[in-house]
Each structure stands twice: as C-alpha cells, then as structure tokens.
Amino acid sequence: MRKSIIASTQALVLALVLALVSAATAQAQGLTKIAENVYAYAGVKDASPKNSYAANAGIVVGTDGVLVIDTLTSAKEGQRLLKDIRAVTKKPIKYVVTTHGHFDHAFGSCVFTDLGATLAGHELDRETLAKKGEALLKKPEAVGLTPADLKGTRIVLPSLTFTERLTIRLGGETIELIHLTPSHSPGSTLVYLPKQKVLFAGDVLFTDFHPFLGEGDIPGWVKTLDFIQDLDVTSIVPGHGPLSTKKDVAEMRDYLLLFDAKAKELAAAVTTSGPKDAAALAAEMKKLLPARTQGEAMILYNIMTKYLPTKH
C-alpha cells in the first residue's frame, strides 16, 4: 500500500512537470562569455527534459586546454555542449568537473572522458552516482526522458575525487573546488575562479527556479550560501537560472528557510501521505513562497520526497 501511494504521487508529480514544460520550445543558445577565458550557459528558457531542464554548464579556457563544468543530461546533450565549446575554442578538453552527481548535470560526462578528459568530483557524489546512475538509465521515464534521449549515455564515475578542497591548475588558470558540508546533495561542489571572481555554484543556487530540495540538508545548504557571501566573487553561475549575484544568494537562503519552516509546520498537521494530501500542502506552500517563474512542480515534489514520506 505504501509503495502504491508513493508511485501514484510520483506519477502525478511527473505529469505536472511535463505539463509545465510542454509549451517550452527548444532554442539555440551558445556559450556566453562571462569573464576572461570563462564561458557559460546561463538564463536558459527551455526547461524541458530534452533540454537538460535548463541546467547550466560552462568552461574555463587555459593556454593549453579546457576545463568543463557540468555536462548536462545525456550523451546527446553532452554533444550539444561539445559543439558549443568548439565554437569557442579548439583546445583539448583536459578536465571535467561535476558540481554534483544529479543526472541533469553529470550524465553527459562520457562524451568528454571519451576524448581523454579527467573527470573530477566529490567523493560522496561519486558514491551516489555509482549507486543510482545505472538504475536511472534503465528507467528514463522517471525523469521525463525516453530511451532514445539517453542513447549512447554511459555512467562515468570521477577518477579524481576530493573531500574538502582541490585545486586544478590549467595553463595559467587556477580553479578551486570547494566543499563545505552536504547541502543540495551530499557532495555539492563550488567551482571558484579567484582571478576572474567567478563562481559556478551548481545547484546550491537556483535563480528564478523553484529548487529541488528532496536530498537537501537545509542547515548545511544555508551554511554554504553564507560561505558564498564571504567569497570575493562578482559573477555567479547558478545550477539553473540566469547569471546571478550575491543578492540572488541571499534570496535563495531566505527561500530555503521559509520553505523548510512552513513545510514542516503544515506537514505536522497531515495524518496521511496520499497524492491529495501532498497536492493540498503544495498549494498552500505556493501561496507562502516568493514568486519564481520556473519549476513550480518542484514545490509538490519537494513536499512529497522530503516532508511527507514518513506519514502513514
């Protein structure tokens, strides 16, 4: 019975997600220069599953090679990123960094490791990807994709891992990988470019998107956002959304604390965990949350996965 309730709720959430993105049309968007030798996707409007849910990615170009930050949803999407990289530079791709192991940021990595790039990531998210990656490849419909969408996609695990900090030097460029504590995911990693004062925040920051909180550690997440506020940084590339500033970081912090407090308060009064209960709670949450134009279905999904799963 418990499994049936969860499956029904997940199906409802997926239907809502697809309904919200079905009107989006694919658009051509190359990498935008955001600082010296740094390029990124940012502000992608098509948040459909086939467009990696509008996940951002980027590159740092050194004198002798390229470092890629995040690789999108699939081999197909990784090839799209590679094509856009080649419009910027023909230099060899030496490193790939994944900010975390979620599929929309990590499943395109095989495209770049096949070219000889070294894949770097946090040890904890390597473990998560190892445990869950193959299962998701076998059931792509769970995230709104088809087997054709994931054709050629292979799970590649980071061969270069770390626990707290790792510095990569690439032809005159310094890239610092920083992990404070579990936040959006167990190993969520900040990619900091001190010379350019640029930060790739991964899904620690969602700007104008309702974030996915289901695996999040809220206190750790807030701690990481506070750390960003103290960094010498002027441009921040979020995991989803437009190029951001510390104002967006502050708003993300407020959003997390509000969502967590109100969801716990509302969930405490719920005695069951069926789809109707989750939907009703999500509708109340929507009234309380600040407006964001993308990812509204995440409100329901977060309620279902983080705040009602222990109800009977």
C-alpha positions in Angstrom: 0.0 0.0 0.0 2.8 2.4 1.0 4.6 1.7 -2.4 1.4 2.3 -4.3 0.8 5.7 -2.7 4.4 6.8 -3.4 4.2 5.5 -7.0 0.9 7.4 -7.6 2.3 10.6 -6.2 5.4 10.3 -8.3 3.3 9.8 -11.4 1.3 12.9 -10.5 4.4 15.0 -10.0 5.9 13.8 -13.3 2.7 14.7 -15.1 2.8 18.2 -13.6 6.4 18.6 -14.6 5.8 17.6 -18.1 2.7 19.8 -18.3 4.7 22.8 -17.1 7.5 22.4 -19.7 5.5 21.0 -22.6 4.9 24.5 -24.0 8.6 25.3 -24.0 10.3 25.3 -27.4 13.9 24.4 -27.9 16.1 27.3 -28.6 19.6 27.7 -29.9 21.9 29.1 -27.2 25.6 29.0 -27.4 28.0 29.6 -24.5 28.2 33.3 -23.4 31.4 34.9 -22.3 31.0 36.0 -18.7 34.7 36.8 -17.8 38.2 36.5 -19.3 38.5 32.9 -20.6 35.2 31.9 -18.9 32.1 30.9 -20.8 28.7 29.5 -19.6 25.1 28.8 -20.4 23.0 31.0 -18.2 19.4 32.0 -18.3 18.2 29.1 -20.5 14.5 29.5 -21.0 13.6 26.0 -22.3 13.4 23.9 -19.1 12.1 20.8 -20.8 13.6 17.3 -20.0 15.1 17.2 -23.5 17.0 20.4 -22.8 18.5 19.2 -19.6 15.8 21.0 -17.5 17.7 24.3 -18.3 20.8 23.2 -16.4 23.7 25.4 -16.8 27.2 24.4 -17.7 30.4 26.2 -18.5 34.1 26.2 -19.5 37.4 27.7 -18.4 39.9 28.1 -21.2 43.6 27.9 -20.3 46.6 28.4 -22.5 46.9 24.7 -23.2 43.5 23.2 -22.6 39.9 23.5 -21.4 38.1 22.6 -18.2 34.4 21.8 -18.5 32.0 22.4 -15.6 29.0 20.1 -15.7 27.9 18.1 -18.7 24.1 18.1 -18.9 21.6 15.2 -19.0 22.9 12.7 -21.6 25.5 11.9 -24.3 23.3 13.7 -26.8 23.2 16.8 -24.6 26.9 16.5 -23.9 27.5 16.5 -27.7 25.5 19.7 -27.9 27.7 21.2 -25.2 30.8 20.0 -27.0 29.7 21.6 -30.2 29.2 24.9 -28.4 32.6 24.6 -26.9 34.2 24.0 -30.3 32.6 27.3 -31.4 34.7 29.0 -28.7 38.0 27.0 -28.8 39.6 24.1 -30.4 41.9 23.4 -27.5 41.9 19.9 -26.0 39.5 19.3 -23.1 41.7 18.2 -20.2 39.3 18.2 -17.2 35.6 17.9 -16.5 34.2 18.9 -13.1 30.8 17.9 -12.0 29.3 20.1 -9.3 27.2 17.2 -8.1 26.1 13.8 -9.3 22.5 14.5 -10.3 21.7 13.3 -13.8 21.0 16.7 -15.4 24.5 17.9 -14.5 26.5 14.7 -14.8 25.2 12.2 -17.4 26.9 13.8 -20.4 30.4 13.3 -18.9 31.1 10.2 -21.1 31.3 12.5 -24.1 34.3 14.2 -22.6 36.1 11.3 -20.9 35.9 9.6 -24.3 38.1 12.5 -25.5 40.6 11.8 -22.8 39.5 14.3 -20.2 39.9 13.6 -16.5 36.6 13.7 -14.6 36.7 15.3 -11.1 34.1 15.3 -8.4 33.4 15.0 -4.8 33.8 11.5 -3.2 30.3 11.5 -1.8 28.5 12.3 -5.0 30.7 9.7 -6.8 29.2 7.2 -4.4 25.7 8.4 -5.1 26.2 8.2 -8.8 27.7 4.7 -8.5 24.6 3.6 -6.6 21.8 5.3 -8.6 23.1 6.1 -12.1 22.6 2.8 -13.8 19.1 2.4 -12.4 18.1 5.7 -13.8 19.5 4.8 -17.2 17.2 1.8 -17.2 14.1 3.9 -16.3 14.4 7.2 -18.0 10.7 7.8 -18.0 11.0 8.5 -14.2 12.6 11.9 -15.2 10.6 12.6 -18.3 13.1 11.1 -20.8 12.9 8.2 -23.3 15.5 5.5 -24.1 16.2 7.4 -27.3 17.0 10.5 -25.3 19.7 8.6 -23.4 21.0 6.6 -26.3 24.8 6.3 -26.0 24.8 7.6 -22.4 27.1 5.8 -20.0 27.7 6.4 -16.4 31.2 7.6 -15.8 32.5 8.0 -12.2 35.0 10.6 -11.3 38.6 9.3 -11.3 39.8 12.4 -9.4 38.0 12.9 -6.2 38.3 15.0 -3.1 36.6 15.6 0.3 37.1 19.3 1.1 39.2 21.2 -1.4 41.0 20.5 -4.7 43.0 23.0 -6.8 43.3 22.4 -10.5 45.9 24.4 -12.5 45.3 24.6 -16.2 47.6 26.7 -18.4 47.8 29.8 -16.2 44.3 29.3 -14.8 43.5 28.3 -11.2 40.3 26.5 -10.5 39.4 25.8 -6.9 36.9 23.1 -6.0 35.3 23.7 -2.6 33.0 21.5 -0.5 31.9 22.6 3.0 29.2 20.2 4.0 26.3 18.3 2.4 23.8 20.8 1.0 21.8 20.4 -2.2 23.5 17.0 -2.5 25.9 15.1 -0.2 28.9 16.3 -2.2 27.8 19.6 -3.8 30.8 21.4 -5.0 31.5 25.1 -5.6 33.8 25.8 -8.5 35.7 29.1 -7.8 37.8 31.1 -10.2 39.6 33.6 -7.9 41.3 35.6 -10.7 38.1 36.2 -12.6 36.0 36.5 -9.4 33.5 34.0 -10.9 31.7 31.1 -9.1 29.9 28.2 -10.6 27.6 27.3 -7.7 25.9 24.3 -9.2 22.5 23.5 -7.6 23.5 25.2 -4.4 21.9 28.2 -6.2 18.7 28.2 -8.2 17.8 31.7 -9.5 14.1 32.2 -10.6 13.6 28.5 -10.4 11.9 26.6 -7.5 14.8 24.3 -6.3 14.8 20.6 -5.8 15.1 20.0 -2.0 14.4 16.3 -1.8 18.0 15.3 -1.0 19.0 18.6 0.6 20.5 19.2 4.0 18.9 22.6 4.8 21.3 23.7 7.6 24.3 22.7 5.5 22.9 24.4 2.5 22.4 27.7 4.4 26.0 27.4 5.7 27.2 27.0 2.1 25.2 30.0 1.0 26.7 32.1 3.8 30.2 31.0 2.7 29.5 32.3 -0.8 28.5 35.7 0.7 32.0 35.9 2.1 33.8 35.0 -1.2 35.4 37.6 -3.4 33.1 37.0 -6.3 31.2 39.3 -8.6 29.5 36.8 -11.1 27.8 33.6 -10.0 26.6 30.9 -12.4 23.7 29.1 -10.7 22.8 25.5 -11.4 19.6 26.7 -13.1 18.8 30.3 -14.0 20.4 33.5 -15.2 23.8 34.9 -14.3 23.5 35.9 -10.6 24.9 38.0 -7.8 25.0 37.8 -4.0 21.5 39.3 -3.9 20.3 36.1 -5.5 22.3 34.1 -2.9 20.5 35.9 -0.1 17.1 35.3 -1.7 17.9 31.6 -2.0 18.8 31.5 1.6 15.5 33.1 2.6 13.6 30.8 0.3 15.1 27.7 1.9 14.5 28.7 5.4 10.9 29.8 4.6 10.1 26.5 2.8 11.6 24.3 5.4 9.8 26.0 8.3 6.4 26.3 6.6 6.5 22.8 5.1 7.3 21.2 8.5 4.5 23.2 10.1 1.9 22.2 7.5 3.1 18.6 7.3 2.8 18.2 11.1 -1.0 18.6 10.7 -1.3 15.9 8.0 -2.0 12.4 9.1 -1.7 10.6 5.7 0.6 10.9 2.7 -1.6 10.3 -0.4 -1.4 12.4 -3.6 -4.3 14.7 -2.5 -2.6 15.5 0.8 0.7 16.4 -0.9 -1.1 18.4 -3.6 -3.1 20.4 -0.9 0.0 21.1 1.1 1.8 22.2 -2.1 -1.0 24.6 -2.9 -0.7 26.2 0.5 3.1 26.4 0.1 2.8 28.2 -3.2 0.8 31.0 -1.5 3.6 31.5 1.0 6.6 31.3 -1.2 8.2 34.1 -3.2 7.3 34.0 -6.9 9.6 32.2 -9.3 8.8 31.7 -12.9 10.3 28.2 -13.4 10.0 24.8 -11.8 6.7 25.3 -9.9 6.1 21.5 -9.9 9.2 21.2 -7.6 7.0 22.5 -4.8 4.9 19.4 -4.9 7.9 17.1 -5.5 9.7 18.5 -2.5 6.7 18.1 -0.3 6.4 14.5 -1.4 10.0 13.5 -1.1 11.2 15.5 2.0 8.2 16.4 4.2 5.5 13.7 3.9 7.4 10.4 3.2 7.2 9.1 6.8 3.5 9.7 7.1 1.2 6.7 7.2 
